[in-house]
Amino acid sequence: MRKKRTEIFKPAFGRQPGDLTPRELLERVIRVDHAGEFGAVRIYEGQLAVLKDSAEAETVRHMKEQEEVHREKFEQLLAERRVRPTLLSPLWHMAGFALGAGTAMLGKEAAMACTEAVEEVIDEHYHHQLDQLGDEETELKKIIAQYRDEEIEHRDIARDEGAAEAPGYELLTSAVKAGSKLAIWLSSRI
């Protein structure tokens, strides 16, 4: 019996040409989230290098410690799920530290504006991932949801610490957000 033409070329239910397979999506999620947490740790290390003796040092140290836990978990997931990390880690190593130290040199408000901008992008990014991941990834979704809550906490701390008072706040936060979005796009693919 001859099959109908539509049965032969029928795409997988709900998928369109160019859509990622569930495995490809999982790899991108773990890769980019590891890269992001790695970069966040480096940003806070840069901020602490400048602000180490300031009243804000303990706040920055707290946020850095949470990011280290996030990074370690994603390192574990890279190994468990057999996902290669981004090839851009050396770039994020330098760029993250430079961004953290550079904004801190502009003052504690600029450091907080940097944190606020990065965490706003990450909040959106994690929210999008939670929408994308399927029901079979409940444990990963739980981890991402918890980390998203902590990133929102960091954003709120930055706002409470005077982020909006940074010189050139709008320009600074726009630039940091654009750079963060570019880093996400690149790290998920490279």
Number of C-alpha atoms within 10 A of each C-alpha: 3 4 7 9 8 8 8 8 8 9 11 8 6 6 10 9 7 6 10 12 10 14 11 11 17 19 21 24 25 24 25 22 27 26 25 26 24 22 26 28 25 25 31 28 22 25 32 24 16 21 21 15 10 11 10 16 17 14 15 23 17 12 19 22 13 17 23 16 14 24 21 14 16 25 21 14 17 17 11 9 12 10 18 14 22 20 14 14 17 10 10 22 17 14 16 23 21 17 23 27 23 18 23 24 17 13 17 24 22 26 31 31 30 29 29 26 24 25 24 18 20 24 18 12 16 20 15 11 18 20 9 14 16 14 9 9 12 12 10 18 20 12 13 19 17 12 20 20 13 18 24 16 15 24 25 17 18 25 18 11 17 15 24 18 14 20 14 12 17 12 10 16 23 15 14 19 20 14 14 20 16 11 17 21 13 14 23 20 13 14
